[in-house]
Amino acid sequence: RFRNRVRLGLAVHHISNAGLASDDNPGANTIALYLSAPFDMLFGP
């Protein structure tokens, strides 16, 4: 959290079927960057 109440976040996810459905299981990886700001900062008072 920054002084102006803006928040920055990072998330890393991996989803897999653990080889239950087949031997070929590359899975899916996701990296997400989150930025949140208060409404009054974006749209004024």
MOPAC internal coordinates of N, CA, C and O (Angstrom, degrees):
PM7 1SCF
backbone

  N    0.0000 0     0.00 0     0.00 0    0    0    0
  C    1.4530 1     0.00 0     0.00 0    1    0    0
  C    1.5199 1   107.93 1     0.00 0    2    1    0
  O    1.2310 1   121.36 1   -46.87 1    3    2    1
  N    1.3290 1   115.01 1   133.13 1    3    2    1
  C    1.4541 1   120.92 1   179.43 1    5    3    2
  C    1.5311 1   110.17 1   -98.27 1    6    5    3
  O    1.2310 1   120.44 1   -10.77 1    7    6    5
  N    1.3070 1   116.76 1   169.23 1    7    6    5
  C    1.4697 1   121.82 1  -177.72 1    9    7    6
  C    1.5272 1   112.74 1   -59.14 1   10    9    7
  O    1.2310 1   119.91 1   148.11 1   11   10    9
  N    1.3205 1   117.78 1   -31.89 1   11   10    9
  C    1.4657 1   121.21 1  -178.92 1   13   11   10
  C    1.5341 1   112.16 1   -86.97 1   14   13   11
  O    1.2310 1   119.81 1  -164.80 1   15   14   13
  N    1.3357 1   117.96 1    15.20 1   15   14   13
  C    1.4651 1   126.27 1   177.09 1   17   15   14
  C    1.5260 1   113.91 1    72.32 1   18   17   15
  O    1.2310 1   119.89 1  -169.86 1   19   18   17
  N    1.3071 1   117.82 1    10.14 1   19   18   17
  C    1.4629 1   121.72 1   173.87 1   21   19   18
  C    1.5213 1   107.82 1   -79.79 1   22   21   19
  O    1.2310 1   121.05 1   -38.81 1   23   22   21
  N    1.3194 1   115.60 1   141.19 1   23   22   21
  C    1.4668 1   120.38 1   179.23 1   25   23   22
  C    1.5202 1   109.73 1  -120.62 1   26   25   23
  O    1.2310 1   121.15 1   -35.08 1   27   26   25
  N    1.3125 1   115.40 1   144.92 1   27   26   25
  C    1.4522 1   122.82 1   179.10 1   29   27   26
  C    1.5169 1   107.70 1  -126.07 1   30   29   27
  O    1.2310 1   120.76 1   -45.89 1   31   30   29
  N    1.3268 1   116.15 1   134.11 1   31   30   29
  C    1.4596 1   119.61 1  -179.20 1   33   31   30
  C    1.5180 1   111.11 1  -139.74 1   34   33   31
  O    1.2310 1   121.02 1   -21.31 1   35   34   33
  N    1.3110 1   115.66 1   158.69 1   35   34   33
  C    1.4576 1   122.86 1   178.79 1   37   35   34
  C    1.5202 1   108.12 1  -135.68 1   38   37   35
  O    1.2310 1   120.69 1   -43.21 1   39   38   37
  N    1.3343 1   116.29 1   136.79 1   39   38   37
  C    1.4648 1   120.68 1   178.64 1   41   39   38
  C    1.5205 1   108.67 1  -135.12 1   42   41   39
  O    1.2310 1   120.80 1   -38.04 1   43   42   41
  N    1.3231 1   116.08 1   141.96 1   43   42   41
  C    1.4619 1   122.80 1   176.24 1   45   43   42
  C    1.5199 1   107.30 1  -126.54 1   46   45   43
  O    1.2310 1   120.44 1   -51.31 1   47   46   45
  N    1.3486 1   116.76 1   128.69 1   47   46   45
  C    1.4595 1   121.63 1  -177.99 1   49   47   46
  C    1.5219 1   110.19 1  -130.86 1   50   49   47
  O    1.2310 1   120.94 1   -31.94 1   51   50   49
  N    1.3222 1   115.82 1   148.06 1   51   50   49
  C    1.4619 1   122.22 1   171.04 1   53   51   50
  C    1.5235 1   107.42 1  -132.86 1   54   53   51
  O    1.2310 1   120.88 1   -51.29 1   55   54   53
  N    1.3272 1   115.91 1   128.71 1   55   54   53
  C    1.4635 1   121.81 1   178.43 1   57   55   54
  C    1.5192 1   107.95 1  -118.23 1   58   57   55
  O    1.2310 1   120.73 1   -47.46 1   59   58   57
  N    1.3210 1   116.22 1   132.54 1   59   58   57
  C    1.4508 1   121.89 1  -177.31 1   61   59   58
  C    1.5182 1   109.29 1  -147.84 1   62   61   59
  O    1.2310 1   120.63 1   -24.24 1   63   62   61
  N    1.3410 1   116.40 1   155.76 1   63   62   61
  C    1.4665 1   119.15 1   175.13 1   65   63   62
  C    1.5287 1   111.36 1   -93.72 1   66   65   63
  O    1.2310 1   119.93 1  -171.48 1   67   66   65
  N    1.3113 1   117.73 1     8.52 1   67   66   65
  C    1.4684 1   124.40 1   176.55 1   69   67   66
  C    1.5196 1   113.09 1    58.91 1   70   69   67
  O    1.2310 1   120.37 1  -154.95 1   71   70   69
  N    1.3320 1   116.91 1    25.05 1   71   70   69
  C    1.4600 1   120.59 1   178.33 1   73   71   70
  C    1.5143 1   114.09 1    76.65 1   74   73   71
  O    1.2310 1   119.25 1  -168.60 1   75   74   73
  N    1.3128 1   119.04 1    11.40 1   75   74   73
  C    1.4598 1   121.49 1  -178.00 1   77   75   74
  C    1.5251 1   112.60 1   -73.07 1   78   77   75
  O    1.2310 1   119.61 1   145.19 1   79   78   77
  N    1.3339 1   118.36 1   -34.81 1   79   78   77
  C    1.4594 1   121.32 1  -175.87 1   81   79   78
  C    1.5256 1   112.08 1   -88.63 1   82   81   79
  O    1.2310 1   119.95 1   145.33 1   83   82   81
  N    1.3204 1   117.69 1   -34.67 1   83   82   81
  C    1.4648 1   120.97 1  -179.10 1   85   83   82
  C    1.5248 1   109.03 1  -164.25 1   86   85   83
  O    1.2310 1   121.33 1   -10.11 1   87   86   85
  N    1.3258 1   115.06 1   169.89 1   87   86   85
  C    1.4636 1   119.46 1   177.90 1   89   87   86
  C    1.5260 1   111.63 1   -76.17 1   90   89   87
  O    1.2310 1   120.75 1   152.83 1   91   90   89
  N    1.3345 1   116.18 1   -27.17 1   91   90   89
  C    1.4614 1   120.96 1   179.08 1   93   91   90
  C    1.5262 1   108.54 1   -85.88 1   94   93   91
  O    1.2310 1   120.49 1   -76.92 1   95   94   93
  N    1.3107 1   116.67 1   103.08 1   95   94   93
  C    1.4564 1   121.16 1  -175.41 1   97   95   94
  C    1.5288 1   110.19 1  -139.20 1   98   97   95
  O    1.2310 1   120.07 1   -96.96 1   99   98   97
  N    1.3401 1   117.47 1    83.04 1   99   98   97
  C    1.4583 1   118.32 1   179.80 1  101   99   98
  C    1.5289 1   113.63 1   -72.32 1  102  101   99
  O    1.2310 1   119.98 1   157.67 1  103  102  101
  N    1.3274 1   117.65 1   -22.33 1  103  102  101
  C    1.4609 1   120.30 1  -177.74 1  105  103  102
  C    1.5160 1   111.12 1    72.99 1  106  105  103
  O    1.2310 1   120.98 1     3.96 1  107  106  105
  N    1.3023 1   115.74 1  -176.04 1  107  106  105
  C    1.4625 1   121.80 1   178.89 1  109  107  106
  C    1.5204 1   108.23 1  -137.43 1  110  109  107
  O    1.2310 1   120.87 1   -48.50 1  111  110  109
  N    1.3174 1   115.95 1   131.50 1  111  110  109
  C    1.4585 1   121.77 1   178.47 1  113  111  110
  C    1.5191 1   109.63 1  -111.19 1  114  113  111
  O    1.2310 1   120.55 1   -37.65 1  115  114  113
  N    1.3139 1   116.54 1   142.35 1  115  114  113
  C    1.4572 1   122.13 1   179.39 1  117  115  114
  C    1.5206 1   109.15 1  -136.46 1  118  117  115
  O    1.2310 1   121.32 1   -44.50 1  119  118  117
  N    1.3209 1   115.08 1   135.50 1  119  118  117
  C    1.4582 1   121.47 1   170.97 1  121  119  118
  C    1.5237 1   106.32 1  -121.56 1  122  121  119
  O    1.2310 1   120.33 1   -53.24 1  123  122  121
  N    1.3207 1   116.98 1   126.76 1  123  122  121
  C    1.4636 1   121.26 1  -177.71 1  125  123  122
  C    1.5227 1   109.91 1  -124.97 1  126  125  123
  O    1.2310 1   121.34 1   -41.60 1  127  126  125
  N    1.3058 1   115.04 1   138.40 1  127  126  125
  C    1.4568 1   122.55 1   175.18 1  129  127  126
  C    1.5235 1   107.20 1  -114.23 1  130  129  127
  O    1.2310 1   120.19 1   -55.80 1  131  130  129
  N    1.3189 1   117.23 1   124.20 1  131  130  129
  C    1.4605 1   122.80 1  -177.25 1  133  131  130
  C    1.5196 1   109.76 1  -110.70 1  134  133  131
  O    1.2310 1   121.21 1   -44.31 1  135  134  133
  N    1.3169 1   115.28 1   135.69 1  135  134  133
  C    1.4591 1   121.94 1   174.36 1  137  135  134
  C    1.5220 1   106.67 1  -131.61 1  138  137  135
  O    1.2310 1   120.42 1   -58.39 1  139  138  137
  N    1.3121 1   116.79 1   121.61 1  139  138  137
  C    1.4650 1   119.63 1   178.21 1  141  139  138
  C    1.5159 1   109.25 1  -125.56 1  142  141  139
  O    1.2310 1   121.92 1   -39.26 1  143  142  141
  N    1.3296 1   113.93 1   140.74 1  143  142  141
  C    1.4596 1   121.04 1  -179.83 1  145  143  142
  C    1.5197 1   108.50 1  -135.95 1  146  145  143
  O    1.2310 1   119.67 1   -31.09 1  147  146  145
  N    1.3314 1   118.23 1   148.91 1  147  146  145
  C    1.4591 1   121.20 1   178.64 1  149  147  146
  C    1.5333 1   111.25 1   -65.08 1  150  149  147
  O    1.2310 1   120.63 1   -32.71 1  151  150  149
  N    1.3427 1   116.41 1   147.29 1  151  150  149
  C    1.4609 1   120.70 1  -179.72 1  153  151  150
  C    1.5221 1   112.42 1   -58.21 1  154  153  151
  O    1.2310 1   119.81 1   140.05 1  155  154  153
  N    1.3222 1   117.98 1   -39.95 1  155  154  153
  C    1.4647 1   119.21 1  -178.06 1  157  155  154
  C    1.5256 1   111.90 1   -65.19 1  158  157  155
  O    1.2310 1   119.96 1   154.28 1  159  158  157
  N    1.3086 1   117.69 1   -25.72 1  159  158  157
  C    1.4628 1   120.70 1   176.40 1  161  159  158
  C    1.5304 1   110.44 1   -74.30 1  162  161  159
  O    1.2310 1   120.42 1   143.83 1  163  162  161
  N    1.3289 1   116.81 1   -36.17 1  163  162  161
  C    1.4606 1   121.51 1  -177.94 1  165  163  162
  C    1.5278 1   112.97 1   -80.01 1  166  165  163
  O    1.2310 1   120.40 1   139.72 1  167  166  165
  N    1.3433 1   116.85 1   -40.28 1  167  166  165
  C    1.4638 1   120.55 1  -171.56 1  169  167  166
  C    1.5205 1   114.29 1  -115.21 1  170  169  167
  O    1.2310 1   119.77 1  -176.58 1  171  170  169
  N    1.3138 1   118.04 1     3.42 1  171  170  169
  C    1.4567 1   121.68 1   178.80 1  173  171  170
  C    1.5167 1   112.57 1    83.84 1  174  173  171
  O    1.2310 1   120.84 1   -13.95 1  175  174  173
  N    1.3316 1   115.99 1   166.05 1  175  174  173
  C    1.4770 1   120.41 1  -177.71 1  177  175  174
  C    1.5235 1   112.82 1   -72.42 1  178  177  175
  O    1.2310 1   120.10 1   180.00 1  179  178  177

